[in-house]
Amino acid sequence: MLPDPDPDLCRSLADDLREAGFTAEALRSAFGAAADDAIARGLRAPADRALGDRDDALAGLARLLVLGMPQAEASVSRALPRTGAAGLAALGLVDVGDVVRPLAVVRPQSYADADGTGQWWIASDLDEAALGGPLPEDHVLGVGGASLTLASLQLPTPAERGLDIGAGCGIQALRARRSVAHVTATDISARALAFTRLNALLNGVDGVDTRLGSLFEPVAGETFDRIVSNPPFVITPRVADIPAYEYRDGGMEGDDVVAAFVRGVGSHLAPGGVAQLLGNWETRGGVDGIDRVREWVADSPVPLDAWVVERESLDPLSYAELWVRDGGTLPGTPGFARLVDAWLDDFAARDVTAVGFGYLLLRRPLRDAPTLSRFERLHQSLAGDSLGSHLADALAAHDRLVALDDAGVAASVFVVAPDVTEARHHVPGHEDPTVIELRQGGGFGRALAVDPGLAALVGASDGDLPAGVLIDAIAELLGVDATALRADLIPRVRELAFTGFLRLR
């Protein structure tokens, strides 16, 4: 267990790290891009080789705090003159003996959002490479791809009270505090909450308090304007001898932990409040996973707006191999095949044929019944690093448009988003295009095939004339009935405004 972090020591360590130039950019430059990327795959040697015989503060801290390699006490004290090896030990980050042995990783993490860019130092447990074997079940994960994705999805709009469920090392709580005045962080792991407190102090972030417990138990009877969660959603067999890692396994069968969150979150959202989370869902017994999520939303005793995006789908074998490797048991090593078989038996018992992964945005309507029910698959690569602003814009567009009838949409003025481009594909020798495609450079990076009428409307949407006037002019140009064209295009204008191709003036 980590000790309760001392605020003065955390400030001293932050000052030392800042003075040493211990930044993500500096480390990537020192390691080289390929070696830096290899660290996430458990390969430390290329980064250590890149440092060579460097003995400056940055190199020493990189070996100790990023690569998890023991260092001489004199070298650590030179690199951290305020904190020293004794200060790191008092924070629970190292053990001091003949050499200074790391007990945790401290890695700089850059971020960018609507308010600008910055950097945090994030402490977490040592990985498999540093430990030399599988992870302990109480392992506290650092900042990985999933947590970065969720951080980028967080809405940047101001809110008063926030909740981070399954806080882990605290990265979501730190991100939430960028726009939320006070954040409560919960976890079933006392060790994880200790890392959350340490990281908040290390980065000078106040307004974060921690509570121990599962899902909504620590906040019974309370409501929040913003809830974020990277829950322990990994589907794990409930049989003996299968490691139950706290950071990924919620202790429930199949995808029940995500279902419980969806069904229970509404009563903890203030009116207008938004919950965002990552999750897995099973295609089970012939019922599509997306449809099962739809059922969970419908089961909520508090009616909810819902926007669910499936980003990936894996067959049971691929899913099993992924998470067995994640726990540090690699192909060809003892136990790998046995663990994979346990996963496959578990899936077969529930007639699971696929597992989806994606994002959920749930909102408690301010007054009226839910108006947003969107369940979609977007398996292409994301176009940008920060999606929070895109999601906020989509919700705002939805709320404005849902209050307008078709005549109101026709009377509205739209402008094409600056990241939208158009491509036209022609058969050689033919004047008219066979395909007209609109693409967005930001948001979810959607690509949309459109017909000449919609392409003309988007191209003419420069913020001057209402959509209805443009449609009438396009109808005359194309020689088609204006009323019929309006009936065809107005619903598609709503969709383009929600997805970010058009912006409502």
Order of alpha helices (4+ residues) and beta strands (2+ residues): alpha-alpha-alpha-alpha-alpha-alpha-alpha-beta-beta-beta-beta-alpha-alpha-beta-alpha-beta-alpha-beta-beta-alpha-beta-alpha-beta-alpha-alpha-beta-beta-alpha-alpha-beta-beta-beta-beta-alpha-beta-alpha-alpha-beta
